[in-house]
Amino acid sequence: MDIIKSYYIYTALTQSRFIRVVNILFITQILNFNILEYSSLQSVFLISQFLMEMPSGIFADMFKKKMVLLGGLILLAVSPLMVVFSRLVSPDINYILIFISFAFEGIGNALLSGTDDALFFECLKMQKKDREYVKVRGNVQLISSVAIGVSTVIGGILYSIYTFIPYILQTLVIIMVICLVFTLPNVEFIKKSVYKNTAKNIYNTFHSLVSDRSILFVFMFTVVVVSVINAVFTILPSYISHLDYSSYEVGIVFMFYSLVGGVVATQAYRLSKTSFLNIILIFSVFSLVSLMFQIPNNSFLYIVGMCFIYVLVDVLDPIVMEILQLWVDDSSRATFLSSLSLSINLATIIMNPIIGALAINNGTKKMTEYISILIIIFTGILYIIFFEKKKKL
């Protein structure tokens, strides 16, 4: 099979997350966990992923990438089955199974993270198609958004029929991915020595980061906003289901979010042609419009308003990445960008229980309103910093 088609199929299957929305419904409604307990489990997932993020890259470089990828896929195939089995055992044991399931999912995602992209790029390079990578990567992002949206709806429908079906289907799809990976060509690998200047490069990079107020705040802004939005949308399906929406309808809502996010992601590069101050203004307008839609006691307006928050990450990602890529030196680019990813994961780990506690104490609606206000304030500070910098130039 053509490697590009394999990449597209791999993306469609791995991003088919049938339990994306129904997982919180199953755990909170069937297993009777509260939101705070679910948030703590989500932290287990994130901590596992966080701790394995760097080691997984080392493993991928030292050993065959296919083997690392297959190891991650096996863990991801087992994880949904453990959730199913947790329903069949006593309450004392089911938490342990759910705990292990979330840890497996985190480790599995870490083993896939970066490894799959590197493997497919090397396959493209081996077939002399590496010049098509940028175009292929853009198509992969769109396929990913569509796959997430469609599978979310299918998962909601199947969950309403029988709660176990989405979990079994999730495992079957991962098994299909495992079969696909076995068909990929073997790529030669080279053991890479540890760079002697790694520690020095890391120190110089972060010293420069702390010294540059503008870049430091962009870094912090990205970490805080992305982690908060990730945490909010982890528990949002449960709140929407309490607004008298069925699991199928919740799936439709998140399919809509994913599709809008996918379209925004493919067009966000156009915003990079305008000034960063204008981008900040657009960002703050999105947050303000979202807040205005959230305030009325209308479930439909609330769902529309949360869509504006959802797409903020899709607007932010390509623009911030361009700013940071241009700022950081070539010698420490990988280290710096890896630190951004790790910082977001760590911040999300911290934010999950905080967001969960806010939702329990103040209600999810109030919590999302507070978050929208926080984003507007952060955006305003960012605007002031860059406006002052522009005046000095």
C-alpha positions in Angstrom: 0.0 0.0 0.0 1.2 3.5 -0.7 2.8 5.0 2.4 0.7 8.2 2.1 -2.6 6.2 2.1 -1.3 4.2 5.0 -0.6 7.4 6.9 -4.2 8.7 6.2 -5.7 5.3 7.3 -3.6 5.2 10.4 -4.7 8.7 11.3 -8.4 8.0 10.7 -8.2 4.8 12.8 -6.1 6.2 15.7 -8.2 9.3 15.9 -11.5 7.4 15.9 -12.2 7.9 19.6 -15.5 6.2 20.2 -15.3 6.5 24.0 -14.1 10.1 23.9 -17.4 11.5 25.2 -19.1 8.5 26.7 -16.2 7.5 28.9 -17.0 10.2 31.5 -20.7 9.3 31.2 -19.9 5.6 31.9 -17.6 6.3 34.8 -19.8 9.0 36.5 -23.2 7.5 35.7 -22.7 3.7 35.6 -19.8 3.4 38.0 -21.1 6.3 40.1 -17.8 8.2 40.4 -18.1 12.0 41.0 -16.5 14.7 38.9 -13.6 15.2 41.3 -12.8 11.4 41.2 -13.0 11.5 37.4 -10.7 14.5 37.4 -8.2 12.6 39.6 -8.3 9.7 37.1 -7.7 12.1 34.3 -4.6 13.3 36.2 -3.4 9.7 36.4 -3.6 9.6 32.6 -1.8 12.9 32.2 0.9 12.0 34.8 1.6 8.7 33.0 1.8 10.4 29.7 4.0 13.2 31.1 6.4 10.8 32.7 6.8 8.7 29.6 6.9 11.6 27.1 10.7 11.9 27.0 11.6 8.2 27.6 9.4 7.3 24.7 11.4 9.5 22.3 14.6 7.9 23.6 13.2 4.4 23.1 12.1 5.3 19.6 15.6 6.6 18.7 17.5 3.7 20.3 15.2 0.9 19.1 13.0 0.3 16.1 10.2 2.8 16.0 7.7 0.1 14.8 8.3 -1.8 18.0 7.7 1.2 20.2 4.6 2.1 18.2 3.3 -1.5 18.6 3.9 -1.4 22.3 1.8 1.8 22.7 -1.0 0.4 20.5 -1.2 -2.8 22.6 -1.6 -0.7 25.8 -4.3 1.4 24.0 -6.1 -1.8 23.0 -6.1 -3.2 26.5 -7.2 0.0 28.2 -10.9 0.1 27.0 -11.4 -3.6 28.0 -10.3 -2.9 31.5 -13.0 -0.3 31.8 -15.5 -2.9 30.6 -14.3 -5.4 33.2 -14.5 -2.9 36.0 -18.3 -3.0 35.7 -18.2 -6.8 36.3 -16.2 -6.7 39.5 -16.8 -5.4 43.0 -16.5 -1.6 43.8 -13.3 -2.2 45.7 -11.6 -3.6 42.7 -13.1 -1.5 39.9 -11.3 1.7 40.9 -8.0 -0.1 40.7 -8.9 -1.4 37.2 -10.0 2.1 36.1 -6.8 3.5 37.6 -4.6 1.1 35.6 -6.7 1.7 32.5 -6.1 5.4 32.6 -2.4 4.8 33.2 -2.1 2.4 30.3 -3.8 5.0 28.0 -1.4 7.7 29.1 1.7 5.5 28.6 0.2 4.2 25.2 -0.3 7.8 24.0 3.2 8.8 25.0 4.7 5.8 23.1 2.8 6.9 20.0 3.4 10.6 20.5 6.1 11.7 18.0 7.1 8.1 17.2 4.4 7.7 14.6 5.1 11.0 12.9 8.8 10.2 12.8 8.2 6.7 11.4 5.9 7.9 8.7 8.3 10.7 7.8 11.1 8.3 7.5 9.0 6.0 5.3 8.1 9.0 3.1 11.8 9.9 2.9 12.8 6.3 2.0 10.3 6.4 -0.8 11.5 9.9 -1.8 8.2 11.5 -1.0 9.4 13.7 1.9 8.9 16.9 0.0 5.2 16.2 0.1 5.2 16.0 3.9 3.8 19.5 4.6 0.8 18.9 2.3 0.3 15.4 3.7 0.5 16.8 7.3 -2.2 19.3 6.5 -4.5 16.6 5.2 -3.7 14.5 8.3 -5.0 17.3 10.6 -8.2 17.5 8.6 -8.7 13.7 8.6 -8.0 13.7 12.4 -10.7 16.3 13.1 -13.3 14.5 10.9 -12.4 11.1 12.4 -12.8 12.5 16.0 -16.1 14.1 15.1 -17.7 11.2 13.3 -16.5 8.6 15.9 -17.8 10.7 18.7 -21.3 10.6 17.3 -21.1 6.9 16.5 -19.8 6.2 20.1 -22.8 8.2 21.5 -25.3 6.2 19.4 -23.7 2.8 20.3 -23.5 3.8 24.0 -27.3 4.5 24.0 -27.9 1.0 22.6 -25.5 -0.8 25.0 -22.9 0.8 27.2 -20.1 -1.7 26.4 -20.2 -1.5 22.6 -18.1 1.7 22.2 -15.3 0.2 24.3 -15.2 -3.1 22.4 -15.3 -1.2 19.1 -12.4 1.0 20.3 -10.3 -2.1 21.0 -11.1 -3.7 17.6 -10.1 -0.5 15.8 -6.8 -0.4 17.6 -6.2 -4.0 16.6 -6.8 -2.9 13.0 -4.1 -0.2 13.5 -1.7 -2.9 14.8 -2.2 -4.9 11.7 -1.6 -1.8 9.5 1.7 -1.0 11.4 3.0 -4.5 10.6 2.6 -3.8 6.9 4.8 -0.6 7.1 8.3 -1.0 5.6 11.2 -1.5 7.9 13.3 1.7 8.2 17.0 1.5 9.1 17.8 3.2 12.4 20.9 4.5 14.0 21.7 4.7 17.6 22.3 8.3 18.5 24.9 9.3 21.0 23.9 11.7 23.8 25.0 15.3 22.9 27.6 16.6 25.2 26.2 20.1 25.2 22.6 19.2 25.9 22.6 20.5 29.5 24.3 23.8 28.4 21.8 24.2 25.5 18.9 23.7 27.9 20.3 26.2 30.4 21.0 28.9 27.7 17.5 28.4 26.2 15.6 28.9 29.5 17.9 31.7 30.6 17.0 33.5 27.4 13.3 32.7 27.9 13.3 34.2 31.4 15.1 37.3 30.1 12.7 38.0 27.2 9.5 39.1 28.8 7.4 38.9 25.6 8.4 35.3 24.8 8.1 34.3 28.4 4.5 35.5 28.5 3.7 33.9 25.2 5.0 30.6 26.6 3.1 31.0 29.9 -0.1 32.2 28.1 0.0 29.1 25.8 0.6 26.7 28.7 -2.2 28.1 30.9 -4.8 28.6 28.1 -4.3 25.2 26.5 -4.2 23.3 29.8 -7.3 25.0 31.1 -9.2 24.4 27.9 -8.1 20.7 28.0 -9.3 20.4 31.6 -12.7 22.1 30.9 -13.5 20.0 27.9 -12.7 16.8 29.8 -15.7 17.3 32.1 -18.0 19.2 29.8 -19.7 16.2 28.3 -21.0 15.3 31.7 -22.5 18.8 32.2 -24.1 18.8 28.7 -25.7 15.4 29.4 -27.3 16.9 32.5 -28.9 19.6 30.2 -31.3 16.8 29.0 -29.1 15.9 26.1 -28.8 12.2 25.3 -25.4 10.5 24.8 -26.1 10.6 21.0 -26.8 14.4 21.1 -23.7 15.0 23.3 -21.7 13.1 20.6 -23.3 15.4 17.9 -22.2 18.5 19.9 -18.6 17.3 20.1 -18.6 16.3 16.5 -19.6 19.8 15.7 -16.8 21.2 17.9 -14.2 18.9 16.2 -15.3 19.8 12.7 -15.3 23.5 13.4 -11.9 23.1 15.0 -10.6 21.2 12.0 -11.7 23.9 9.6 -10.2 26.6 11.8 -6.9 24.7 12.1 -6.6 24.4 8.3 -7.2 28.2 7.9 -5.3 29.5 10.9 -2.1 30.0 8.9 -3.8 32.9 7.2 -3.9 34.8 10.5 -0.1 34.6 10.6 0.0 37.2 7.8 -1.5 39.8 10.1 0.2 41.5 13.1 0.3 39.7 16.4 -1.6 42.5 18.1 -4.5 42.0 15.7 -4.3 38.2 16.4 -4.5 39.0 20.2 -7.6 41.2 19.6 -9.3 38.4 17.6 -8.5 36.0 20.4 -10.0 38.3 23.0 -13.1 38.8 20.9 -13.6 35.0 20.6 -13.4 34.8 24.4 -15.8 37.7 25.0 -18.4 36.4 22.5 -18.1 33.0 24.2 -18.8 34.6 27.7 -21.8 36.5 26.3 -23.3 33.2 25.0 -22.7 31.5 28.3 -24.4 34.0 30.6 -28.1 33.5 29.5 -29.8 30.4 31.0 -30.1 28.8 27.5 -28.5 25.4 26.9 -28.3 25.9 23.1 -26.6 29.4 23.5 -24.2 27.8 26.1 -23.2 25.1 23.7 -22.5 27.6 20.9 -20.5 29.8 23.3 -18.3 26.9 24.3 -17.5 26.3 20.7 -15.7 29.7 20.6 -13.6 28.5 23.6 -12.9 25.1 21.9 -11.5 26.7 18.7 -9.1 29.0 20.6 -6.5 26.2 20.7 -6.8 25.8 17.0 -6.3 29.5 16.5 -3.5 29.7 19.0 -1.4 26.7 18.1 0.0 27.5 14.6 0.6 31.2 15.4 2.4 30.6 18.7 4.4 27.8 17.2 5.6 30.1 14.5 6.6 32.8 17.0 8.5 30.4 19.2 10.1 28.6 16.2 11.5 32.0 14.9 12.7 33.0 18.4 14.5 29.8 19.5 18.0 28.9 18.3 18.5 25.9 16.0 20.7 24.2 18.6 18.0 24.1 21.2 14.7 24.1 19.2 13.8 20.5 19.9 14.5 20.9 23.6 12.5 24.1 23.8 9.5 22.7 22.0 9.6 19.5 24.0 9.6 21.6 27.2 6.5 23.4 25.9 4.7 20.1 25.4 5.8 18.8 28.8 4.8 22.1 30.5 1.3 21.9 29.0 0.9 18.3 30.2 2.1 19.2 33.7 -0.2 22.2 33.8 -3.1 20.1 32.7 -2.4 17.6 35.4 -2.6 20.4 37.9 -5.6 22.0 36.3 -7.8 18.9 36.2 -8.5 18.6 39.9 -8.8 22.4 40.2 -11.4 22.6 37.4 -13.2 19.6 38.8 -13.4 21.2 42.3 -14.6 24.5 40.8 -17.3 22.7 38.9 -18.5 20.9 42.0 -18.5 23.9 44.3 -19.8 26.5 41.8 -21.4 24.5 39.1 -20.0 23.8 35.6 -21.7 26.9 34.0 -20.2 29.3 36.5 -16.8 27.6 36.2 -16.7 28.1 32.4 -17.7 31.7 32.8 -14.8 32.2 35.3 -12.4 30.5 32.8 -13.6 32.8 30.0 -13.0 35.9 32.1 -9.5 34.5 33.0 -8.6 34.1 29.3 -9.8 37.6 28.5 -7.6 39.0 31.3 -4.6 37.0 30.2 -5.2 38.1 26.6 -5.4 41.8 27.7 -2.1 41.5 29.6 -0.5 39.9 26.5 -1.8 42.8 24.3 -0.3 45.4 26.7 3.1 43.7 26.8 3.3 43.5 23.0 1.9 47.0 22.5 4.5 48.5 24.8 7.3 46.5 23.1 6.1 47.8 19.7 6.2 51.4 20.9 9.8 51.0 22.0 10.9 49.7 18.6 
